[in-house]
Amino acid sequence: MIFARKVSAFSVGTAFALSLLFACANSEVGSGPPPSPPLVLDAGPEVAPDAAPDAAPDAAQEVPDATAAVPGKCSRGGFCYVSMPVLAPLIAVSASSIDDAWMLPKDTQTILRWDGTSLKEVYEYTGTTPETISFRAIWAEKKDNVWAVATDKDRYYIVRYAPTGGGPAVFREYPTEQLAPIYTGIAWVNSVWGTPSSGALWVAAGSAILRFRDNGSGALAVDRFVPISVTGGYYQWFSVWGFGDKDVYLGGGEYAGSVSRAAIAHYDGTAWSIETSASDGESVYSLRGTPVGQPRQLWYTRWQDPRRSSTRILPIGADGQLGEELLVSEMPACNGRFGGAATPMDGWFSNGLLVCRWTGTKFEDVPTSVGGLPVVQQVNGVWAGSADDAWIVGASATGRGGFAALRTRATAEGGKP
């Protein structure tokens, strides 16, 4: 098992009012020497993980609507592009089903929703305090029960869509004094996880972990946890996933000077336990798992630099302990930066350009181009519903805006969504 050293951690979990302030530590972390690589399975072809189109589109040929040339058209792999209501790249997607998907456009202060027929703008921030917010992540795995995480400069701002007091679902806004770490976009990809009831949202927030709790009355409480290193270093947490309210995992790194080690933490409802890798110069920046009700597995990406990463699968024991790795894939085309598993045998992933389907034994490239022409410049979000159902969102190669595309069994067989 790659996580060879077990460390204990103190749980510092206390309920705070939303107005209380805390500080997150942020620092630059150096890389150690390259570790000895583990056994690699299904390495696949050599493909640059962040390949870009050979040439940027001519500005004079930009399409006003980024998907104006392709809405309603489908790729050979079954991804069908939908009309966009905003001219902006999309940065995240989450869904309760293929017909109920929520998305975040970049720098627009809006939220979009696919209702099974069309993609519509359903929320826009119009407040004055703060003047602006920037959406970062969204969790919408339960119908009409959504969490959207934004920042107001350096503080979290929560937008909640859910029923209140037995009534219909409505939007509620919660400015907070909780400091948000300054990360690059990739660090936000898997930074939130909602409990099965969707009554609480966990947020990986750098040195701390936040749990926002909605009691259904319209109020929002927050708990803050800080796992503490017993080796004199400190932890930074980038991603979170759970299988239940008392079964939550974090991915990140333990840092001491210029040395970093990949770290995975587990919360059992009372305390934290943390396991770190024996190799230096790595971190876990993208951790997610199988849905609740499926055999428990963690998918995660170990990162050393932008072109050195590997996707791995770990089974979870009955006591929450990490098992022996089931897969180590250094296939650059499908390094698992975005996406997740719908079951242990089915999943959808992307390195930011190519999209791949996990079949249970290997990754398969699924085409996204239409008529031989690229539509995708950058994948920023993937939702995996099943072996057939998936959403991808991101920046369009055909203009200045973004794209959203869905795939179903019908579209994969040549039908329309």
N, C-alpha and C positions, 0 to 999 in steps of 0.2 A: 504494500500500500504506500502511496507516495507521501501521505501525511504520517510521518514517522514519529513526531514528537508531540505528545499530549500536554497541553497547558491548562491550568485551571484559570478561572476568571471570576471576578466579583460581579454580582448583579447590582446595578445601581438604578433600580426602577422605581420612580416616584411619580405620582399624579401631579401635574402642573396645570395651572390655569393657562389659557392660551396667551395671556399677556406677559407671562414671565419670560425672562431673557436667559439664554445660555450661549456659551461660546464654543465654536468648533475649531479644533486645531487643524491647520493646513500647512504643509511643507513640501518642498521638492524632495524627491527620493531618488537616489542614484541607483544604478544597476550594478550588480556583481558580475562575475565571470559567467559565461554560458554554462548551464548545468549539463550533465550527461543526459542525453535524451533517453526516454523510456522506450519500450517496445512500441512500434508504430503499426497500427492496423489500418488497412484500406487507405493508403497514403494518397492514391489518386494522381491525376496529372499535375504538372507544374503550372499553376495559374497565379498571376499576381493578384494579391487579395484586394487591392484597391485600384485596379485598372480603370482608366477613364477612356472616353471616346478619343479616337485619334486626333480629332480637331473639334474645338468648340463650335457650336452653331453660329453662323453669321448673324450678327445682331440685326441686320436688315431683314433677315428671314425669320425672326422670332415670331412665334405664334402667340397672339394675345392671351388666349386660354391655353395653358400648357398642354392640355390634352385635347385641344380642338381637332387635331388631325386624327385622333384615334378613339374618341368615346364610342362605346358600343362595339368596338373591334377587339378581337381576341388574339392572343399569341398562340403559336403552335402548341405550347404547353398548357393552354387552357386559361390563362390569366386574361380577364376581360376588363378593359379600362372604362371607368365611369366618368361622367361629366363633373368638373370641379366648380364649386360655387365661389371659390376664392382663387386669386392669383398668388399662390405662395407654396413653397415646398411643404410637405407634411412631415412631421417629426415623430409621430407615435400613433399607434392604433391598438385598440382593445375591444373585445366583443363578447357578448353572451351567446351569440350564434352568428352564422354567416349573414343573416338578415337583420342583425342589430349590432352594428359596429360604430364605434366612436373614434374620432380622429382629431389631432391637433395640428393646425397650420402654424408655420413658423412666423413669429413676430406679428401676429394679427390680433391677439387677445380674444380669439374666438374658439368655439368648439363646434365640430361638425358631427352629424349623425346620419348613418345610412339606415333607412327604414325598410329595406327590402326592395325599394323601387328607385329611390334617388338619394343623393347625398345633399344634405341641407345644413345650413348654419342654424344652430339651435341656441347658442349662447354667445353674447358679446359683453365684455367688461366695459362698463361705461362710468365707473366710479371716478371720484376725484381724489380720494385718499385711500391708497396711493394713486398717483397720476396714471401710472402704467403698471402692467404686470406682464410676465413672460411665462407662458405655459411650458412645462418641462416633461411631464409624465401623466399618464392616465390609466385608470383601472376600471373596467366596465364588464367584468366577467359575470355579473348578475344583472338581469334585466331591470331597468329603471332603478338602478342602484349604483351610482357612478361616483368615483373620486377623480378629480383633476388637480394636479399639483403644479402650482406656478411659483414664481419668485417675484418679489418686489425689491429689485436691486439685490440685497443680500439676505432677505428674509422670505420664509415660506408664506404662501398665500394659497388657501384651500378653497376650491369650488366644489360643492357637493350637490348631486342631483339624486334625490331619494324622497320617499313619502315621509311626512311629518304628522304625528298625532292621528294616524289612521286615515289621513287624506291622500290625495294623489301626489305623485312625485313632483317636486319643485326644485328650482335652483336656489342654493344658499351660499353666501360668500363668507369666508372666515379669514380676515387678516390676522397674522400672528407675529409674535416677536421672536420666533424660533429662527436662528441664523441658518442659512443655507450655504453649504460649501460651494466654492467656485470651481466647477469642473468643466472639462470639455464635454461636448455633446454626447460622446459615447458612454460616459459614466452615468448618464441618466437613463439609459435604455432599460435596464432591469432594476431600477432603484426603488420600485414600489411593489408591494404585494398586498392584496386585500384578503381578509379572512373569508371562509366559506359563506358566512352570513352576510358578508360585506359590511358588517357593522364596525369594522376597524380597518385601518390602513397602516401598514408598516412602511417606513421610509428609511433607506440607508442614507445617512447624513454625515458621512465622513467619520469623525472620531466617535460619533454618537449614533444611536438608532432611535427613531421616534415612532411611537404608536399613537395615532389619532383615533379616538373612539367617539362614535355617534350613538347616543343613548335613545335616539328617536324622538326627543322632545325639542329638537332644534339647537341644542347646545353641543359643543364639541370639546372634549377633554384630550389631553396629550400626556403620554408617559415618555420619559427619556431614559435610555439605558446606555451605560458606558462600560463595556467589557474592558478590563484592565490587564495589561501584560505583566507577567510576573518576572520577566527577564530584563526589565529596565527599558524596553522599547515602548512603542505605542502602536495602535491599530488604526487603519483607515478602512471603512466599509463602503463598497461601491454597489452592491446588489443584494437583493433579499428575496427569499421564497419560503413558503410554508406549506405544510400539509394539514394544519389545524391550528387553533388558537394557541395551543401549548406545544407546538412542534414547528419551530421557525428556524431557518438557516440563513446565514449571511456569508457573502463572499468578499474578500478583500486581501489585505496584506498586513504583516507585522514588520515594522520598520525600526531599525536601530542603527543610527549613523547612515552609512552608505549601503547597508545590507538590508535587503527586503526578502521576505519569504511569503509564499502564498498561504492564505489562512481561510479556514471555513469554521464558522461558529454555529453552535446549536443552542436554542433556548427551549427548555422543557416546561415552561410555565412558572418556574421558580428561580432557576439559575442558568448561567451560561457556561458552556464548555467549548474550548477552542482547540483545533488541531492545526498545526503548521507544517509546511513541507520541509524536507531535509535539504532541499536545494535552495541556493541563494539566487537573488536577482529576478524573482517572479512575484506575481500577484494574481488574484482571481478577480477579474473585472466584469464578468458576465456570468451570473449564476441563476438558474431557474430549474424547475422540476416538473415531474408529471402532475397532472391535475389530481385534485382530491378524489379518492375512490379508486385510483389506479395504483398498481404496485409502485412503491415509493422509490424514485430514482432522482438523483441530482445531475443535471447537465451543467457543465461550467467550462469556461475558457480560461486557461492559464496563459498569462501574457508576460512577455519579456520586453519586446519592442514591437512597433506596429507590424513588422513582417515576420515576427517569430511568436506564434501562438499555437495552441493546440486545444481541441475540443475533447472533453472527457465525460464519461458516464460513471457515476458511482451509485451502487445500490445502498439503501438505508436499512440497517438492522432494526429489529423490534425495539431495541433500547435507544435508538437514535444514532447509533454509531455508524461511521462510514465503513462500507465494505471494500472489497477489492475492485479495482477498476474493471469495468466491462468493455470499455472502448477507449483507445487513445487515437485520435485522428489529427494528423498534421496536414490534411488536405487543404491547401490555401483557398481553394474556391469555396469551401463550405466550412469556414472556421468557427461558425456558430456565434458570430458577433451579435446577430439579431435572430429572433425566433424562439421556438420552444417545441416541446414534445406534447402531442395530444394523448398518446399512449406510449408505452415502451417500444412499440413497433412502428409508430407513426409520428412524424414531426416535420416541421418546415423551418429552414434556416437560411441565412444569407451572410456573406462576408461584406456586404455593402454594395455589391454590384451584381453578382450572380445569385440565383435562388436555387436551393436544393431541397429535395424531399428525402427524409430518412425513412427507409423501408424496413428497418429492424436489423439489417445486416450491412447496409451500405448507404451512401449518399448518392442521389441521382440529380443531375443538373436538369432543371425545368426551364425551357426557353420563355423569355418575356418579351422578345422583339416582335413587332408586327410587320408582316410583309418584308422581312429581312432588314428592317430599319430599327435601330435602338429607340426605345421609349424611356428606359430607366437610365438615369445618370447616377443616382445614388439611392439605395434602399436604406431607409431610416427606421422602418418598423415592420414587423411580421407578426401576424396572428395565426396560430395553428389550431384549427378546429377539429380536424380528422385527417385521415389519409387523403381525402378528396377536397376538403374545405380549407381555404386559406385566404387571407388578405395580405397584400403588400402595399406599402406607402413610401413616398420619398420625394426626391427631386427629379424633375423631368428633363430628359435630354432634348426635348423638342421646343423648349421655351424657357421662360424665366420662372415658371411656377412649379407645381408639383403634380403628382399622379396618385391615384388610388385604383387598385385592381383586385378583383375577387376571382376565386377559382372554385368550382364545384365539380362534381362528377359529370353533370350535364355539359358544362363548358369544356371540360377535358375531352369530351366525346364530340365536340363540334357544335354544341347547342349554345343558346344564349342564356345569360344569367336571369 
